[in-house]
Amino acid sequence: MTGVEFHFNAPDKMGYACRLLRKAAARGAKVAVTGESEFLRELDIVLWTFAPLEFIPHCTASAPANMLDATPIVLCPGLREAPHQDVAVNLGSEVPEGFERFGRLIEVVAVDEDDRVHARRRWQHYKSRGYELKRIDLELKEA
C-alpha cells in the first residue's frame, strides 16, 4: 500500500519542491511530480535555474522514451502518464488520480489557507481509505 506523507507549512512551495527534488535526484530516486499545468510549467523553468552551479535533471512526461528512462524527475499533468512507480510528489490541490500505484506519495502543503483547506480534504480522502499517513511539519523541522 502506498505510504502517504504530508509536508506541511512550506513557506515557499516552489522552493521547497526544488530542494525536495534535488535531494531525491541525488539519492537516485525516480520521482513523478504532478500538479496544475501552470505550476508545472513554472517548476520546469525554476528547476533549470534553481542553483547556479547545479542542474536538477528533469523532463516532462511527453519527452521521448529514452529521455524518460534516463531522467529521475518527470513532470506529469497526471500520474497515469508517469513512466515509473517509485515516488510521486503532488503539488496540486486535488487527490492525484493513479497515486495508488506508487510506493510513496508526498503531498506538499504551503502555509496559505486555501492550500491547507485542499490538503485537509486530501488527508480525509486517504484516511477514509485506510492509508497510513505521516505528517511532517516543516515549520517545526526547521526550528
Backbone bond lengths (Angstrom), bond angles and torsions (degrees), N, CA, C in turn:
res aa  C-N    CA-C-N  psi(-1)  N-CA   C-N-CA  omega(-1)  CA-C   N-CA-C  phi
1 M - - - 1.452 - - 1.532 108.82 -
2 T 1.287 116.30 140.85 1.460 123.19 -179.26 1.519 111.10 -60.56
3 G 1.323 116.52 131.83 1.461 121.26 172.58 1.521 108.25 -85.68
4 V 1.316 117.10 129.85 1.462 121.06 -176.25 1.527 109.64 -114.37
5 E 1.321 116.26 124.37 1.467 122.60 177.99 1.525 109.21 -117.48
6 F 1.308 115.42 136.37 1.459 121.26 172.81 1.523 107.90 -108.85
7 H 1.313 117.12 119.51 1.461 122.78 175.46 1.530 106.21 -99.58
8 F 1.343 115.24 99.10 1.461 122.26 -174.78 1.524 112.50 -89.88
9 N 1.321 115.32 157.14 1.471 124.03 172.32 1.521 113.68 67.30
10 A 1.322 116.64 39.88 1.466 120.13 173.50 1.529 106.97 -74.91
11 P 1.336 117.94 113.58 1.470 119.55 -177.56 1.523 112.23 -66.39
12 D 1.332 116.76 -28.93 1.459 123.02 178.72 1.527 105.89 -137.09
13 K 1.319 116.28 99.82 1.465 121.14 -173.90 1.531 111.55 -59.11
14 M 1.317 117.23 -41.68 1.463 121.33 -179.42 1.537 110.47 -64.87
15 G 1.321 116.14 -48.64 1.463 120.48 179.91 1.517 111.85 -62.25
16 Y 1.335 116.97 -42.68 1.459 120.38 178.65 1.527 110.64 -63.49
17 A 1.331 116.49 -42.68 1.464 120.35 179.08 1.530 110.41 -59.91
18 C 1.322 117.74 -41.89 1.468 121.06 179.26 1.530 111.30 -63.07
19 R 1.319 116.91 -44.18 1.468 119.91 179.25 1.534 110.98 -65.22
20 L 1.322 116.18 -41.91 1.466 121.36 178.81 1.534 110.57 -61.96
21 L 1.323 116.91 -44.29 1.460 121.13 -178.86 1.524 111.70 -70.50
22 R 1.324 117.47 -35.76 1.469 120.95 176.33 1.535 109.59 -61.53
23 K 1.321 115.81 -44.36 1.468 121.35 179.69 1.532 110.59 -64.61
24 A 1.321 116.77 -43.43 1.467 121.09 -179.79 1.530 110.98 -63.65
25 A 1.317 117.03 -44.02 1.465 121.00 179.68 1.527 110.77 -63.57
26 A 1.332 116.74 -40.36 1.466 120.85 179.14 1.532 111.39 -63.36
27 R 1.325 116.73 -29.91 1.469 121.54 179.49 1.525 112.96 -87.45
28 G 1.324 116.28 -2.60 1.452 120.03 178.46 1.515 115.39 83.61
29 A 1.317 117.46 13.47 1.467 120.74 179.24 1.524 110.46 -75.00
30 K 1.306 115.69 149.84 1.463 122.42 172.79 1.525 106.41 -100.66
31 V 1.331 116.89 120.42 1.461 121.40 -172.59 1.523 110.87 -125.07
32 A 1.324 115.33 129.33 1.461 121.95 171.47 1.524 107.07 -101.57
33 V 1.320 116.47 126.94 1.462 121.67 -177.78 1.520 108.07 -112.08
34 T 1.324 116.08 128.48 1.453 120.12 179.56 1.524 110.42 -127.46
35 G 1.312 115.17 158.92 1.459 122.17 -179.62 1.517 108.66 168.08
36 E 1.322 116.10 -170.93 1.452 120.60 177.97 1.528 109.31 -66.14
37 S 1.330 116.58 144.89 1.469 122.62 -174.92 1.525 112.89 -54.45
38 E 1.313 117.36 -43.74 1.463 120.96 -178.72 1.534 110.99 -63.31
39 F 1.332 116.92 -41.93 1.458 120.87 178.79 1.532 110.28 -64.42
40 L 1.330 117.08 -41.46 1.467 120.55 179.39 1.526 111.46 -65.80
41 R 1.334 118.00 -36.74 1.470 120.68 176.67 1.526 110.24 -63.16
42 E 1.327 116.37 -43.33 1.460 120.29 178.47 1.536 110.70 -66.49
43 L 1.327 116.81 -40.87 1.459 120.80 178.49 1.530 110.60 -61.04
44 D 1.312 117.24 -41.05 1.462 121.85 177.77 1.532 110.18 -55.73
45 I 1.309 117.22 -45.21 1.474 121.70 179.35 1.524 111.00 -67.22
46 V 1.320 116.56 -45.30 1.463 120.63 -176.97 1.533 111.17 -66.00
47 L 1.326 118.04 -35.53 1.464 120.11 178.67 1.532 111.96 -63.00
48 W 1.326 117.53 -26.68 1.469 121.62 176.48 1.523 111.59 -74.48
49 T 1.329 116.57 -27.38 1.472 120.33 -171.12 1.522 113.65 -120.55
50 F 1.317 118.17 5.45 1.459 122.22 -172.07 1.521 112.98 -57.42
51 A 1.308 117.37 -49.34 1.469 121.70 178.73 1.522 107.48 -126.33
52 P 1.321 117.82 129.16 1.462 120.93 -173.33 1.532 114.90 -58.69
53 L 1.310 118.15 -30.88 1.459 120.83 -176.95 1.525 113.32 -108.13
54 E 1.324 116.55 12.48 1.465 120.60 -178.68 1.516 109.87 -130.03
55 F 1.305 114.76 154.04 1.456 120.90 171.08 1.513 107.10 -127.03
56 I 1.300 116.89 128.53 1.461 121.48 176.63 1.531 105.86 -95.44
57 P 1.331 117.51 105.96 1.463 120.35 -174.56 1.521 111.92 -63.99
58 H 1.324 114.96 125.20 1.462 120.26 -178.16 1.528 109.69 -157.35
59 C 1.317 115.17 163.53 1.458 121.76 173.37 1.520 107.33 -155.42
60 T 1.310 115.75 176.17 1.460 120.11 176.55 1.524 109.27 -96.64
61 A 1.312 116.14 162.34 1.465 121.42 -178.11 1.528 112.14 -63.80
62 S 1.324 117.50 -16.41 1.467 120.67 179.81 1.536 112.62 -87.61
63 A 1.318 118.03 3.12 1.469 122.02 179.87 1.526 110.23 -67.91
64 P 1.326 117.17 160.25 1.476 120.20 176.76 1.530 111.23 -60.36
65 A 1.326 115.91 153.95 1.468 121.91 -175.06 1.521 113.02 -56.46
66 N 1.328 118.34 -40.12 1.471 119.82 -179.36 1.529 111.54 -65.31
67 M 1.329 117.22 -33.69 1.467 120.81 177.22 1.531 110.42 -71.48
68 L 1.314 116.80 -41.24 1.467 120.72 178.11 1.526 110.78 -60.61
69 D 1.317 117.03 -39.28 1.466 121.38 179.59 1.529 112.02 -66.16
70 A 1.320 116.47 -33.41 1.469 121.17 -174.17 1.524 114.13 -92.86
71 T 1.317 118.02 -8.93 1.464 121.29 -172.42 1.521 111.15 -107.15
72 P 1.347 117.97 126.92 1.468 120.02 -177.20 1.530 114.72 -74.86
73 I 1.320 118.17 -27.57 1.460 121.50 -176.70 1.526 108.78 -113.53
74 V 1.342 116.53 120.82 1.466 121.10 179.96 1.519 108.65 -121.96
75 L 1.336 116.20 123.80 1.462 122.32 178.59 1.525 107.74 -88.99
76 C 1.339 116.03 119.49 1.466 122.45 -172.64 1.527 111.00 -126.68
77 P 1.318 117.76 125.58 1.469 118.73 174.37 1.534 111.45 -60.30
78 G 1.336 116.42 -30.71 1.463 122.74 177.01 1.515 109.71 -139.51
79 L 1.310 117.77 144.70 1.466 120.48 -176.68 1.522 113.39 -69.70
80 R 1.304 117.69 -20.49 1.469 119.85 177.96 1.532 110.70 -64.82
81 E 1.343 116.80 -20.32 1.464 122.00 179.18 1.528 112.34 -86.34
82 A 1.319 117.93 -5.94 1.464 121.71 -175.85 1.528 110.54 -67.64
83 P 1.337 116.89 137.78 1.461 120.10 -178.41 1.533 114.37 -82.12
84 H 1.313 117.67 -3.92 1.465 121.53 -179.18 1.521 109.44 -144.55
85 Q 1.349 116.76 178.53 1.462 120.34 -173.27 1.517 112.77 -136.16
86 D 1.305 117.81 27.50 1.463 122.20 -177.32 1.527 110.65 -76.99
87 V 1.318 116.77 -75.65 1.465 122.55 -176.36 1.525 109.27 -126.94
88 A 1.330 116.42 138.78 1.459 121.99 172.69 1.524 108.00 -118.73
89 V 1.322 115.97 139.78 1.464 121.86 174.94 1.519 106.64 -119.62
90 N 1.333 116.04 123.19 1.460 121.10 178.20 1.518 109.51 -102.05
91 L 1.329 115.85 118.50 1.460 121.93 176.24 1.523 110.53 -108.00
92 G 1.322 116.20 4.70 1.466 121.62 -178.32 1.513 112.46 -94.54
93 S 1.323 114.72 -176.20 1.462 120.18 -175.34 1.531 113.53 -97.97
94 E 1.323 117.76 -12.54 1.462 121.71 -177.20 1.533 110.62 -109.30
95 V 1.330 115.63 162.95 1.464 120.89 172.45 1.529 106.47 -66.72
96 P 1.330 118.04 123.61 1.463 118.95 -177.76 1.529 111.57 -73.31
97 E 1.301 115.44 127.31 1.457 120.92 179.34 1.522 109.27 -65.98
98 G 1.312 117.35 130.48 1.457 122.53 178.87 1.519 114.36 92.58
99 F 1.344 117.94 6.77 1.470 121.06 -178.67 1.526 112.42 -61.53
100 E 1.329 116.42 -27.75 1.468 120.72 -172.65 1.527 113.49 -68.02
101 R 1.304 118.45 -11.64 1.464 119.64 178.47 1.527 112.56 -87.61
102 F 1.335 117.02 -2.58 1.461 122.43 179.48 1.524 110.95 -94.64
103 G 1.322 115.82 151.14 1.453 120.36 176.31 1.517 111.85 -71.24
104 R 1.324 115.92 -31.02 1.474 120.65 -175.99 1.523 109.11 -146.87
105 L 1.331 115.86 139.51 1.457 122.78 175.50 1.520 108.02 -124.44
106 I 1.331 116.17 127.78 1.463 121.60 176.20 1.526 108.14 -112.36
107 E 1.316 115.17 122.94 1.462 123.03 176.59 1.531 107.51 -101.22
108 V 1.316 117.89 120.19 1.464 121.87 178.90 1.526 107.76 -99.49
109 V 1.345 115.09 125.92 1.463 121.15 -175.36 1.523 109.33 -123.22
110 A 1.320 115.82 124.21 1.466 121.84 179.35 1.526 110.52 -78.85
111 V 1.313 115.92 177.28 1.464 121.02 -178.33 1.524 112.92 -82.93
112 D 1.339 118.55 -15.40 1.467 118.57 -176.87 1.524 111.01 -71.80
113 E 1.309 115.38 148.09 1.469 121.77 -172.13 1.527 112.93 -62.64
114 D 1.318 117.56 -37.28 1.456 120.60 -179.99 1.530 110.73 -61.13
115 D 1.324 117.00 -44.76 1.465 121.22 179.05 1.530 110.50 -64.86
116 R 1.312 116.25 -37.95 1.465 120.61 179.80 1.534 111.74 -66.46
117 V 1.325 117.05 -38.28 1.473 121.27 178.54 1.529 109.98 -62.20
118 H 1.330 116.18 -45.95 1.470 120.27 178.24 1.531 110.61 -63.48
119 A 1.332 116.44 -38.13 1.473 120.42 179.67 1.528 110.93 -64.29
120 R 1.323 116.73 -39.46 1.475 119.49 178.51 1.521 110.73 -61.09
121 R 1.333 116.30 -39.66 1.474 119.84 178.06 1.523 110.77 -64.60
122 R 1.329 116.76 -42.81 1.466 119.46 178.70 1.523 110.54 -64.79
123 W 1.330 116.47 -41.77 1.474 121.23 178.68 1.530 109.43 -56.13
124 Q 1.329 117.13 -48.59 1.467 121.50 179.85 1.528 111.50 -62.17
125 H 1.320 116.78 -37.95 1.461 121.13 178.44 1.533 109.93 -59.66
126 Y 1.330 116.39 -52.04 1.469 120.00 -178.74 1.530 111.08 -65.01
127 K 1.327 116.09 -43.75 1.469 120.71 -178.30 1.529 111.30 -61.11
128 S 1.329 116.77 -43.20 1.464 120.70 -178.01 1.529 112.04 -66.09
129 R 1.313 116.79 -18.35 1.458 121.32 179.87 1.522 112.73 -102.27
130 G 1.331 116.06 7.73 1.458 120.77 172.64 1.522 116.73 85.30
131 Y 1.313 117.78 13.26 1.465 119.54 178.21 1.521 109.98 -74.82
132 E 1.326 115.22 142.26 1.456 120.49 175.73 1.528 107.39 -78.51
133 L 1.325 115.72 123.73 1.458 121.08 -175.38 1.518 110.97 -108.43
134 K 1.318 115.33 138.36 1.455 121.45 176.84 1.526 107.42 -120.33
135 R 1.328 115.09 133.32 1.468 120.75 -178.34 1.517 108.96 -110.24
136 I 1.323 116.36 123.12 1.470 121.61 176.67 1.523 107.38 -118.78
137 D 1.328 115.23 113.63 1.462 121.30 -179.85 1.529 108.00 -90.40
138 L 1.315 116.82 107.90 1.455 121.83 -176.58 1.526 112.24 -66.99
139 E 1.318 116.31 -28.11 1.466 120.81 178.39 1.546 109.57 -65.86
140 L 1.332 116.63 -44.45 1.468 121.12 179.09 1.526 110.97 -70.94
141 K 1.341 115.82 -36.50 1.457 120.85 -177.81 1.538 110.93 -63.05
142 E 1.324 116.21 -38.21 1.467 119.96 -177.94 1.509 112.96 -82.73
143 A 1.317 117.86 -15.59 1.470 121.11 -177.82 1.516 112.05 -74.81
